[in-house]
């Protein structure tokens, strides 16, 4: 992090803890510069960053003040719905799937539905240059079957990249895959058999539920609330020995945007080792912490190899590259064996291009830029939704990822989704994220497109506006 980013983070921490209350005036630029012994340029960049990310605002001839974003942060303690658990309940997800599946594929694509960043935010020119350089340098090896475990250069590049974030591992322990969902699939097939039960977080990413349906696995849902995962309930499940593995997201979780506290991440790794029950960590949003300080994954505290860490560039860079990875821990050998049995490796050209993209520093620059950009977009979407939705609506306040989780009491989000499709608007109803019926009044929207005011009816601005109107009309009827 740059000096001004570190300084801005100090202000953000003070705002979160109410050391700097809402509406309080910040020191003038010259005063702040002297207090922190930084240049006026650094002081100006610090305040500019805080303004861009919504933490402060400038009032002409008066100074800088803590904004309502802090109010939203502090008022966000309102509890979202969570499943109620009184006993162990193994459920077959295919018996509870909505009519179109957990992750319905509509005949249309709109920016509010699929969790991804807009094409204009992707570094297409830089990627193309990397691909051209790799193609010119490469020989016949691009036409051979790739190594099952992955390209050595990409393994080293990724190890160096994550070492910069204080998450270190040996390149030889990494397996390259065709995206994060592929990493998770191989892990599930390596660790469990058809009919086995897997513990999952709830609400759970709809694509994982669809995957579990396809693999014929049962689930036990573990509640994940604002305070984190219900560790006591999860440990009681492990004690009874009814699950063959667990599957959790831990950072910037889809659909809620929550990140588990460090203590809980440590506890998950310890529980996996204590009960010798492997945990698959789907960490696809790991690099999209908006505050530019990555929280470490549970895998960081895994001492005995029971945590299988999965990631990808699908959310941080481009989904179409189909590049992911896995740290299988003690299950490395059977994981690679399963990978070989179900595929012939990953596209060699794309692996080489990604290694080049990382080694040139382009990927790091892009990710840092995305964190600031997505922070601003989440702020813009939240402000719009709070303004246009009913007053009793709850809108999540994530500090990472691309999505927002919204609850409106008494709303039928499935009915709303069907109504929205008639207007060519796609989003995800709460029913997509659980086998239980606890999220019927919730829905998820993607915030990966910049929210720019436009009169074009197909723009994300007009689609979001129309969605809010549909909510208002549906809510008034109920």
C-alpha positions as CSV (number, residue, x, y, z in Angstrom):
1,X,0.0,0.0,0.0
2,X,1.1,3.5,-0.7
3,X,1.6,6.0,2.1
4,X,-1.6,7.9,1.4
5,X,-3.6,4.6,1.3
6,X,-2.1,3.5,4.7
7,X,-3.1,6.9,6.1
8,X,-6.6,6.7,4.6
9,X,-7.0,3.3,6.2
10,X,-6.2,4.8,9.6
11,X,-9.0,7.3,9.1
12,X,-11.4,4.6,8.0
13,X,-10.6,2.5,11.1
14,X,-11.2,5.6,13.3
15,X,-14.6,6.2,11.5
16,X,-15.6,2.6,12.0
17,X,-14.9,2.6,15.7
18,X,-16.6,6.0,16.0
19,X,-13.4,7.6,17.2
20,X,-14.3,10.1,14.4
21,X,-18.1,10.4,14.8
22,X,-20.5,11.0,11.9
23,X,-20.5,14.7,10.8
24,X,-17.3,15.4,12.7
25,X,-14.9,17.8,11.0
26,X,-11.5,16.5,9.9
27,X,-8.3,18.5,10.3
28,X,-7.6,21.0,7.5
29,X,-5.1,19.7,4.9
30,X,-2.2,21.7,6.2
31,X,-2.9,20.6,9.8
32,X,-3.3,17.0,8.8
33,X,0.0,17.2,6.8
34,X,1.8,18.5,9.9
35,X,0.2,16.1,12.3
36,X,1.1,13.0,10.3
37,X,4.4,14.4,9.0
38,X,3.5,13.9,5.3
39,X,3.6,16.2,2.3
40,X,0.7,18.3,1.2
41,X,0.5,16.0,-1.9
42,X,0.1,12.9,0.3
43,X,-2.5,14.7,2.5
44,X,-4.5,15.7,-0.5
45,X,-4.4,12.2,-2.0
46,X,-5.5,10.8,1.3
47,X,-8.6,13.0,1.5
48,X,-9.3,12.5,-2.2
49,X,-9.3,8.7,-1.6
50,X,-11.6,9.0,1.4
51,X,-14.0,11.2,-0.7
52,X,-14.0,8.8,-3.7
53,X,-14.8,5.8,-1.4
54,X,-17.6,7.7,0.4
55,X,-16.1,8.0,3.9
56,X,-15.8,11.8,3.9
57,X,-17.2,14.8,2.0
58,X,-16.0,18.3,1.3
59,X,-18.0,21.3,2.2
60,X,-16.9,24.5,0.4
61,X,-15.2,27.0,2.6
62,X,-15.8,24.8,5.7
63,X,-13.6,21.7,5.3
64,X,-13.9,17.9,5.3
65,X,-16.5,16.0,7.3
66,X,-17.3,12.3,8.1
67,X,-20.0,11.3,5.7
68,X,-23.2,9.2,6.0
69,X,-21.3,6.1,4.8
70,X,-20.1,5.8,8.4
71,X,-23.8,6.1,9.5
72,X,-24.6,3.3,7.1
73,X,-21.8,1.2,8.5
74,X,-22.9,1.8,12.1
75,X,-26.6,1.3,11.4
76,X,-25.9,-1.9,9.5
77,X,-26.2,-3.9,12.7
78,X,-29.8,-4.8,11.6
79,X,-29.9,-8.5,11.4
80,X,-30.5,-10.2,8.0
81,X,-32.5,-13.5,8.0
82,X,-30.7,-16.6,8.9
83,X,-31.8,-20.3,9.0
84,X,-32.9,-21.6,12.4
85,X,-31.3,-24.8,13.4
86,X,-32.4,-27.0,16.3
87,X,-31.2,-30.4,15.1
88,X,-29.0,-32.0,12.5
89,X,-30.9,-31.9,9.2
90,X,-29.3,-33.6,6.1
91,X,-31.0,-32.3,3.0
92,X,-30.7,-33.3,-0.7
93,X,-30.4,-30.0,-2.5
94,X,-32.1,-31.4,-5.7
95,X,-35.3,-32.0,-3.7
96,X,-35.5,-28.3,-2.7
97,X,-34.2,-26.6,-5.9
98,X,-36.3,-23.8,-7.3
99,X,-38.0,-24.7,-10.6
100,X,-35.1,-23.3,-12.7
101,X,-32.3,-24.5,-10.5
102,X,-30.3,-22.6,-7.9
103,X,-28.5,-20.7,-10.6
104,X,-31.1,-20.1,-13.2
105,X,-29.8,-19.3,-16.7
106,X,-32.2,-16.9,-18.4
107,X,-32.4,-16.4,-22.1
108,X,-31.0,-12.9,-21.6
109,X,-27.9,-11.4,-19.9
110,X,-28.1,-8.2,-17.9
111,X,-25.5,-6.6,-15.6
112,X,-27.5,-7.1,-12.4
113,X,-27.6,-10.9,-12.5
114,X,-24.2,-12.6,-12.9
115,X,-21.5,-11.6,-10.5
116,X,-18.8,-10.2,-12.6
117,X,-17.0,-6.9,-13.5
118,X,-17.9,-4.9,-16.6
119,X,-15.8,-5.6,-19.7
120,X,-14.7,-1.9,-19.8
121,X,-13.1,-2.4,-16.4
122,X,-11.0,-5.3,-17.6
123,X,-7.4,-4.6,-18.9
124,X,-8.0,-6.0,-22.3
125,X,-5.2,-4.2,-24.1
126,X,-2.6,-5.3,-21.5
127,X,-3.8,-8.9,-21.6
128,X,-3.6,-8.9,-25.4
129,X,0.0,-7.7,-25.3
130,X,0.9,-10.4,-22.9
131,X,-0.7,-13.1,-25.1
132,X,1.2,-11.8,-28.2
133,X,4.5,-11.8,-26.4
134,X,4.0,-15.3,-25.0
135,X,2.9,-16.5,-28.5
136,X,6.0,-15.1,-30.2
137,X,8.3,-16.6,-27.6
138,X,6.7,-20.0,-27.4
139,X,7.5,-23.0,-29.5
140,X,5.7,-26.3,-30.1
141,X,5.1,-26.7,-26.4
142,X,1.8,-24.8,-26.8
143,X,0.6,-27.6,-29.0
144,X,1.3,-30.3,-26.5
145,X,-0.9,-31.5,-23.7
146,X,-0.2,-29.3,-20.6
147,X,1.2,-30.7,-17.4
148,X,-1.6,-32.1,-15.2
149,X,-0.6,-30.0,-12.2
150,X,-0.1,-26.9,-14.2
151,X,2.5,-24.7,-15.9
152,X,5.5,-24.3,-13.6
153,X,5.9,-20.6,-14.5
154,X,2.3,-19.9,-13.5
155,X,2.7,-21.8,-10.2
156,X,5.8,-19.7,-9.3
157,X,4.2,-16.5,-10.4
158,X,1.1,-17.1,-8.2
159,X,3.2,-18.1,-5.2
160,X,5.2,-14.9,-5.5
161,X,2.0,-12.9,-6.0
162,X,0.3,-14.2,-2.9
163,X,3.6,-14.0,-0.9
164,X,3.3,-10.2,-1.4
165,X,0.0,-10.4,0.5
166,X,1.7,-12.4,3.3
167,X,0.1,-15.7,2.3
168,X,3.0,-18.0,1.4
169,X,3.1,-21.5,0.0
170,X,5.5,-23.6,-2.2
171,X,4.8,-23.5,-5.9
172,X,4.9,-27.3,-6.1
173,X,1.9,-27.5,-3.7
174,X,-0.4,-25.6,-6.2
175,X,-2.6,-27.2,-8.8
176,X,-3.8,-25.1,-11.8
177,X,-7.5,-25.7,-12.8
178,X,-10.1,-24.5,-15.2
179,X,-11.6,-21.9,-12.8
180,X,-12.6,-21.9,-9.1
181,X,-15.8,-24.0,-9.6
182,X,-13.6,-26.7,-11.2
183,X,-11.2,-26.6,-8.3
184,X,-14.1,-27.1,-5.9
185,X,-15.6,-29.9,-8.1
186,X,-12.3,-31.8,-8.1
187,X,-12.0,-31.4,-4.3
188,X,-15.5,-32.7,-3.7
189,X,-14.9,-35.7,-5.9
190,X,-11.6,-36.4,-4.3
191,X,-12.8,-36.2,-0.7
192,X,-16.3,-37.6,-0.8
193,X,-18.6,-40.0,-2.7
194,X,-22.1,-39.8,-4.1
195,X,-24.7,-39.7,-1.4
196,X,-22.2,-38.2,1.2
197,X,-23.2,-35.1,3.2
198,X,-21.2,-31.8,3.1
199,X,-21.5,-29.0,5.5
200,X,-22.0,-25.6,3.8
201,X,-22.5,-22.0,4.8
202,X,-26.0,-20.5,4.6
203,X,-26.8,-18.6,2.5
204,X,-24.6,-20.4,0.0
205,X,-23.5,-19.3,-3.5
206,X,-26.1,-20.7,-5.9
207,X,-23.5,-22.1,-8.3
208,X,-22.2,-24.3,-5.5
209,X,-25.6,-25.7,-4.8
210,X,-26.1,-26.5,-8.4
211,X,-22.7,-28.2,-8.4
212,X,-23.7,-30.3,-5.4
213,X,-26.9,-31.3,-7.1
214,X,-24.9,-32.5,-10.1
215,X,-22.5,-34.4,-7.9
216,X,-25.4,-36.1,-5.9
217,X,-24.2,-34.8,-2.5
218,X,-26.4,-34.0,0.4
219,X,-25.9,-30.9,2.6
220,X,-26.3,-29.6,6.1
221,X,-26.5,-25.8,6.1
222,X,-24.6,-23.9,8.8
223,X,-25.9,-20.4,9.6
224,X,-23.6,-17.4,8.6
225,X,-24.7,-14.1,10.2
226,X,-23.3,-10.7,10.5
227,X,-21.2,-11.9,13.5
228,X,-19.9,-14.8,11.5
229,X,-20.5,-18.6,11.2
230,X,-22.2,-20.6,13.9
231,X,-19.1,-22.4,15.1
232,X,-20.8,-24.2,18.0
233,X,-23.4,-25.8,15.7
234,X,-20.7,-26.6,13.1
235,X,-18.6,-28.4,15.8
236,X,-21.6,-30.3,17.0
237,X,-22.0,-31.6,13.4
238,X,-18.4,-32.6,13.2
239,X,-18.6,-34.4,16.6
240,X,-21.5,-36.5,15.3
241,X,-19.4,-37.5,12.2
242,X,-22.2,-37.0,9.8
243,X,-20.3,-35.0,7.2
244,X,-17.5,-36.1,4.9
245,X,-16.2,-32.6,4.3
246,X,-17.2,-28.9,4.7
247,X,-17.4,-26.2,2.0
248,X,-17.2,-22.6,3.1
249,X,-16.4,-19.2,1.6
250,X,-14.6,-17.0,4.1
251,X,-13.8,-13.7,2.5
252,X,-16.2,-11.2,0.8
253,X,-18.8,-14.0,0.7
254,X,-21.3,-14.3,-2.1
255,X,-24.2,-13.3,-1.7
256,X,-23.9,-11.4,1.6
257,X,-20.5,-9.7,1.1
258,X,-19.5,-10.7,4.7
259,X,-15.9,-11.7,5.7
260,X,-15.4,-14.0,8.6
261,X,-13.4,-12.6,11.5
262,X,-9.8,-13.8,11.7
263,X,-10.6,-15.7,14.9
264,X,-13.2,-17.7,13.0
265,X,-11.0,-18.4,10.1
266,X,-8.4,-19.8,12.5
267,X,-11.1,-21.8,14.3
268,X,-12.3,-23.4,11.0
269,X,-8.7,-24.6,10.2
270,X,-8.3,-25.9,13.8
271,X,-11.7,-27.8,13.7
272,X,-10.8,-29.4,10.4
273,X,-7.6,-30.8,11.9
274,X,-9.2,-31.7,15.2
275,X,-11.9,-33.8,13.6
276,X,-9.8,-34.8,10.6
277,X,-12.6,-33.6,8.3
278,X,-11.4,-31.7,5.3
279,X,-12.6,-28.2,4.6
280,X,-12.9,-26.8,1.1
281,X,-12.3,-23.0,1.1
282,X,-13.9,-21.3,-1.9
283,X,-12.0,-18.0,-1.8
284,X,-12.7,-16.6,-5.2
285,X,-13.3,-13.1,-3.9
286,X,-10.1,-13.1,-1.8
287,X,-8.4,-10.3,-3.7
288,X,-11.4,-8.0,-3.9
289,X,-11.2,-6.4,-0.4
290,X,-12.1,-2.8,-1.1
291,X,-9.8,-1.4,1.6
292,X,-6.7,-2.8,-0.2
293,X,-5.8,-4.9,2.8
294,X,-6.4,-8.6,2.0
295,X,-7.6,-10.6,5.0
296,X,-5.8,-13.9,5.1
297,X,-7.7,-17.2,4.3
298,X,-8.3,-20.0,6.7
299,X,-5.6,-21.9,4.7
300,X,-3.0,-19.6,6.3
301,X,-3.6,-21.3,9.7
302,X,-3.8,-24.8,8.3
303,X,-0.9,-26.7,9.9
304,X,-1.9,-30.2,9.0
305,X,-3.2,-29.9,5.4
306,X,-6.9,-30.4,6.0
307,X,-7.9,-27.1,4.3
308,X,-8.2,-27.2,0.5
309,X,-7.9,-23.6,-0.7
310,X,-9.5,-22.8,-4.1
311,X,-9.3,-19.5,-6.1
312,X,-9.5,-18.0,-9.5
313,X,-9.1,-14.9,-11.6
314,X,-12.7,-15.1,-12.8
315,X,-13.9,-12.3,-10.5
316,X,-10.8,-10.3,-10.1
317,X,-9.9,-10.3,-13.8
318,X,-11.9,-12.1,-16.5
319,X,-14.2,-15.1,-16.2
320,X,-13.6,-16.1,-19.8
321,X,-9.9,-17.0,-19.1
322,X,-11.1,-20.1,-17.1
323,X,-8.0,-20.1,-14.9
324,X,-8.1,-21.2,-11.3
325,X,-6.0,-22.9,-8.7
326,X,-6.1,-25.1,-5.7
327,X,-3.9,-25.8,-2.7
328,X,-5.0,-29.4,-1.8
329,X,-2.8,-29.7,1.3
330,X,-2.4,-33.3,2.4
331,X,-4.7,-34.4,-0.4
332,X,-2.3,-33.2,-3.2
333,X,-1.7,-36.7,-4.7
334,X,-5.3,-37.9,-4.9
335,X,-6.4,-34.4,-6.1
336,X,-4.0,-34.5,-9.0
337,X,-5.1,-38.1,-9.8
338,X,-8.7,-37.0,-9.9
339,X,-7.8,-34.0,-12.1
340,X,-6.1,-36.3,-14.6
341,X,-9.0,-38.7,-14.6
342,X,-11.5,-35.9,-15.4
343,X,-9.6,-33.7,-17.8
344,X,-6.4,-33.1,-19.7
345,X,-5.1,-30.0,-18.0
346,X,-5.6,-26.3,-18.6
347,X,-5.0,-24.3,-21.7
348,X,-1.2,-23.8,-22.0
349,X,-1.3,-20.5,-23.8
350,X,-3.6,-18.9,-21.2
351,X,-1.4,-20.3,-18.3
352,X,1.7,-18.8,-19.9
353,X,-0.1,-15.5,-20.6
354,X,-1.3,-15.2,-17.0
355,X,2.2,-15.9,-15.7
356,X,3.5,-13.1,-17.9
357,X,0.6,-10.8,-16.8
358,X,1.5,-11.4,-13.1
359,X,5.3,-11.1,-13.5
360,X,5.1,-7.8,-15.3
361,X,3.1,-6.3,-12.4
362,X,0.0,-5.7,-14.6
363,X,-2.2,-8.0,-12.5
364,X,-1.2,-6.3,-9.3
365,X,-1.9,-2.9,-10.7
366,X,-5.2,-4.1,-12.1
367,X,-6.4,-5.6,-8.8
368,X,-5.4,-2.5,-6.8
369,X,-7.4,-0.4,-9.2
370,X,-10.4,-2.7,-9.0
371,X,-10.5,-2.5,-5.3
372,X,-10.9,1.2,-5.3
373,X,-13.3,1.1,-8.3
374,X,-15.6,-1.6,-6.7
375,X,-15.6,0.3,-3.4
376,X,-17.0,3.3,-5.2
377,X,-19.5,1.3,-7.2
378,X,-20.8,-0.5,-4.1
379,X,-21.2,2.9,-2.5
380,X,-23.1,4.2,-5.6
381,X,-25.4,1.2,-5.7
382,X,-26.2,1.3,-2.0
383,X,-26.9,5.1,-2.1
384,X,-29.3,4.5,-5.1
385,X,-31.1,1.5,-3.5
386,X,-31.5,3.2,-0.1
387,X,-33.0,6.2,-1.9
388,X,-35.4,4.3,-4.2
389,X,-36.4,1.2,-2.2
390,X,-39.0,1.1,0.6
391,X,-37.9,2.6,3.9
392,X,-37.8,-0.8,5.6
393,X,-35.3,-2.3,3.1
394,X,-32.0,-3.5,4.5
395,X,-29.0,-3.2,2.1
396,X,-25.8,-5.0,3.0
397,X,-22.6,-3.0,3.5
398,X,-19.8,-5.2,2.2
399,X,-16.2,-4.2,2.4
400,X,-15.2,-6.5,-0.5
401,X,-16.6,-8.4,-3.5
402,X,-19.0,-7.3,-6.2
403,X,-22.6,-8.0,-4.9
404,X,-25.2,-6.5,-2.5
405,X,-27.7,-8.5,-0.4
406,X,-31.0,-6.9,0.1
407,X,-34.0,-7.8,2.3
408,X,-37.4,-6.3,2.2
409,X,-39.9,-7.8,4.8
410,X,-42.9,-9.6,3.2
411,X,-41.4,-9.4,-0.3
412,X,-41.7,-12.5,-2.5
413,X,-38.3,-12.3,-4.3
414,X,-39.1,-15.2,-6.6
415,X,-42.3,-13.5,-7.8
416,X,-40.2,-10.3,-8.2
417,X,-37.6,-12.1,-10.3
418,X,-40.3,-13.5,-12.6
419,X,-41.8,-10.0,-13.0
420,X,-38.4,-8.5,-13.7
421,X,-37.7,-11.0,-16.5
422,X,-40.7,-9.7,-18.3
423,X,-38.9,-6.4,-18.4
424,X,-35.6,-8.0,-19.5
425,X,-34.0,-7.6,-16.0
426,X,-32.1,-10.5,-14.4
427,X,-31.1,-10.8,-10.8
428,X,-31.0,-13.6,-8.1
429,X,-33.8,-14.2,-5.7
430,X,-33.1,-15.3,-2.2
431,X,-34.5,-18.8,-3.0
432,X,-31.4,-19.5,-5.1
433,X,-29.1,-19.6,-2.1
434,X,-30.5,-22.2,0.2
435,X,-32.5,-25.4,0.5
436,X,-34.5,-23.7,3.2
437,X,-37.2,-21.0,2.8
438,X,-35.6,-18.4,5.0
439,X,-34.4,-16.0,2.3
440,X,-37.7,-15.6,0.4
441,X,-37.7,-11.8,1.0
442,X,-34.1,-11.3,0.0
443,X,-32.4,-10.9,-3.3
444,X,-28.8,-10.3,-4.7
445,X,-27.7,-7.9,-7.3
446,X,-24.3,-7.5,-9.1
447,X,-22.5,-4.2,-8.8
448,X,-19.7,-4.9,-11.2
449,X,-20.9,-2.3,-13.8
450,X,-20.3,1.5,-13.1
451,X,-23.6,3.1,-12.2
452,X,-23.8,6.0,-14.6
453,X,-27.0,8.0,-15.1
454,X,-28.4,7.3,-18.6
455,X,-31.7,7.5,-20.5
456,X,-30.9,4.3,-22.4
457,X,-33.5,1.7,-21.1
458,X,-30.9,-1.1,-21.4
459,X,-28.3,0.7,-19.2
460,X,-27.6,-0.6,-15.8
461,X,-28.9,2.7,-14.3
462,X,-32.3,2.3,-16.0
463,X,-32.5,-1.4,-15.1
464,X,-31.8,-0.7,-11.5
465,X,-34.3,2.1,-11.5
466,X,-37.0,-0.2,-13.0
467,X,-36.2,-2.9,-10.5
468,X,-36.8,-0.5,-7.6
469,X,-40.1,0.5,-9.2
470,X,-41.1,-3.2,-9.5
471,X,-40.2,-3.7,-5.8
472,X,-42.3,-0.7,-4.8
473,X,-45.3,-1.9,-6.8
474,X,-44.9,-5.5,-5.6
475,X,-44.5,-4.4,-2.1
476,X,-47.6,-2.2,-2.2
477,X,-49.7,-5.1,-3.4
478,X,-48.5,-7.4,-0.6
